[in-house]
Amino acid sequence: MSALWLSSPSDPGLTTVKCEEDTSWSGEDLQSVALLEVKKFFCCPVCGKRFAQRHNLVKHQRIHSGERPYACGQCGKSFIQKQHLTKHQRLHTGERPYVCQVCGRGFSLKHNLTTHLRIHTGEKPYPCAECGKNFSRRQTFINHYRIHTGQRPHECPECGRSFVQKQHLTKHLRVHSGERPFVCGQCDRSFSMKHNLFTHLKIHSGEKPFSCSECGKNFIQKQHLTKHLRLHSGERPFSCQHCGKQFNIKHNLVTHQRTHTGERPFSCLDCGKTFNRQGILNMHRRTHDGERLYACHQCGKRFLQKKNLTKHQRRTHTGEKPFLCTQCGKSFNQKHTLINHLRIHSGERPYSCHLCRKSFIQKQHLTKHVRLHTGERPYACHECGRSFSLKHNLTTHQRIHTGERPYPCNHCGKRFNRRSILLSHERTHLLVPPPAGRSR
């Protein structure tokens, strides 16, 4: 059959399908052309896109004109089509008219129910021709295929960063605009992402739907359960390419890598000091405003960090030592103290001096040792100017100026400015005189 051509003799919005003369056509060909000749298309004069029905062309032209005649009475958001408004209003009403007959879950959109049913049927109708992987959703397949092509079609006009998915660009743009459109109805806290609002709402409801099969602990988010399970399995899937150290959480790897790169992306606006972790910056800021959020309910002492309050309570008030060594039974009030102790059993000494190759169990011991090589004495007495390589030695030295003697003898009441001197003194009380008649 010869090629078809298009003409629009009367109405530029209408296109009639015709064909060139060809005397070699069969009867079936002529019948097909007869059907095509009465077929009419409605063509958009702006972009040339064709539609089989006029009302579809009318809806399409609103894209060019910007007309959005259907407005939501609750939030004012407007839409091109009435059906889009109907779907949107279900967000306000909570209506979910499409129910799964297998598990009873409801959906606001029929399309979402269709996609959900594939979970039960196992249907994955979208195969990837590159790697053979199958997908249950068309959009998921399209996003996946861009991994093979390297295509990132959605670009940020502010910083030029590009994204595979449009929704990722939308979320990213809120970083620049500061927009937080998802508001909690109970505490007015707002969020830039909808799923963060849903997670937050579980704090109010107390819902913790994800339970650990090992210990029974419950979590608000599935990802928190996944991270927790690694404590039981010992899995550390995130490895540092510089030193090989492994982590069970990706965030911890990212933070660790800054020790190699020297990156300190978090800056204090008051003094300009930079930090490699946001949490350390937050704690540092409190030194400027004097804010000490965490108070001991027993003695009233306040702390910048919650962990310091916990340590204080265990040391001073409760005597709790929750961290137990399984090899010797010794217990500790801090987890990092137990970790350092375990190295005594394992023989591990991970901190090595680059000058003499001597190794240490703790990083702080290496720091002190390196000062023997460098001669650094960073702790200076403001009374006499004498300097020390260890802070502890400065503290002890300053008692010479203050007259402080914090270590009393329980036998005679005599006081000392150093604990080691007290221990030597107490031995004089414990000496037992030799038996009578035996020479010394």
Secondary structure, DSSP 8 states (H G I E B T S, - for coil): ---EEEE-SS-TTEEEEEE---TT--HHHHHHHHHHHT-EEEE-TTT--EESSHHHHHHHHHHHH----EE-TTT--EESSHHHHHHHHHHHH----EE-TTT--EESSHHHHHHHHHHHH----EE-TTT--EESSHHHHHHHHHHHH----EE-TTT--EESSHHHHHHHHHHHH----EE-TTT--EESSHHHHHHHHHHHHT---EE-TTT--EESSHHHHHHHHHHHH----EE-TTT--EESSHHHHHHHHHHHH----EE-TTT--EES-HHHHHHHHHHHHT---EE-TTT--EESSHHHHHHHIIIIII----EE-TTT--EESSHHHHHHHHHHHH----EE-TTT--EESSHHHHHHHHHHHH----EE-TTT--EESSHHHHHHHHHHHH----EE-TTT--EESSHHHHHHHHHHHH-----TT---
